[in-house]
Amino acid sequence: MVNPWLAMETGGDPAERTRTVRRAHAEFLADGTVAAPVRRVVADSWRRSAEARAASDGAAPIELDEAALCAYREAHPLARAMPVFRELLGSFAQDGAHLLAVCDPQGRLLWVEGHRGVRRSAERMNFVVGARWDERHAGTNAPGTALAADHAVQIFAAEHYNRQVQRWTCAAAPLHDPRTGRLLGAVDITGGDHLASPHSLALVQATARAAEAHLASGSPEPGVFLSALGRDEALLVVDGERLRLGRRHSEIMLLLAQHPDGLTGDQLSLLLYGERDMRPVTLRAELSRLRHLVGALLHSRPYRLSRAVETDLGVVEGQLAAGHPAPRSARTAARCCRCRRRPACGGCGRRWRTGCGARCWPPATPTCCASGRARRGARTIWRSSRRWWTPCRPAPPPVPPPSPAPTGCAPPTV
């Protein structure tokens, strides 16, 4: 198949495809092996669903009641894009017996519209507003897998992890904030087997791009935003203009954003290279190339940014300081981008994670981030964010204070 995100080649037999994939699905549930002709994107999604212990036969949970849903979606940025969704997909869903659905980054369905009879059928599997359709709660499905893979995808019939959903076919595309590049949610079209064609996937992709363009068409919000969590290469957005940075430049920008008063060359070199003996010309060359990219945003003597830069790391730290749960971006960035392992204490090798409630003590540089397999950007993120990491095991108990000297007039021991 030329496009791995398409469920079927043009002219394929849907019935035969359903039978072969259903047998492969049963084998996977029985022994965990995935055989042909299951696509790689589907096999990866099945494994994620199984690891998350998603139900293979059940309805998706409903997380938002009517009152909470109304308030939440009115304030959601995708509310501004709903006229675009309805114009491009509304009549297609109504006339073709399909459903148009829009979800947030957590996979919660905010809008479900379309053919009335199809909506009633979808209610049996809780494909309704307020339901949670990410892979963790609903298994492999187009909106959930599009969010997990951050790519438009088509899921056909038996490719769904949950057996209750295997009579449906769907196509979905992720949506991003045009200013910051943050994931806003996904748009989905759901229906029968006739949706398993290149046209439905192309349609939702084009709709997603049109919606993003509509969101960007409003008055551009001035400012500088740096997205680094969970990325190999940071995304810098300056007054609506997007620039993808290399790994070393991503590290430098993140460090300077966290030190608004600036850093000397020695301080910046120590944060970037550690105790290694690096020639000053190495850092100066990197900064010269970065200045060529960002222009007047980078100043020297000391090295600093000329404008305040908001970072996704700062957003996470602010939410954690306020006692809010860590968002998905924080959990994603907790793993090194290539080795997919959590940072570890250099002394004991224990993995570090958030949310265990144990007291944190200053760890050494994480061993997995210091290894050759890890991304350098992950090491910088770890250094910057270690204030809110907690160890997977409790801190060692404090040493008890020495006993007080005895009082009184007891005679000394001879």
Secondary structure, DSSP 8 states (H G I E B T S, - for coil): ---TTSSS-TT--HHHHHHHHHHHHHHHHHHS---TTS-HHHHHHHHHHHHTT--SSS---B---HHHHHHHHHHSGGGGGHHHHIIIIIHHHHHTT-EEEEE-TT-BEEEEEE-HHHHHHHHTTT-STTBB-SHHHH-S-HHHHHHHHTS-EEEEGGGSSSGGGTT-EEEEEEEE-TTT--EEEEEEEEESGGG-SHHHHHHHHHHHHHHHHHHHHS-----EEEE-TT-SS-EEEETTEEEE--HHHHHHHHHHHT-TT-B-HHHHHHHHHTTS---HHHHHHHHHHHHHHHGGGEETTTBEESS-EEEHHHHHHHHHHTT----HHHHHHTS-TTT----B-TTT--BEESSS----------HHHHSTTS-HHHHHHHHHHGGG-EESS--------------S------
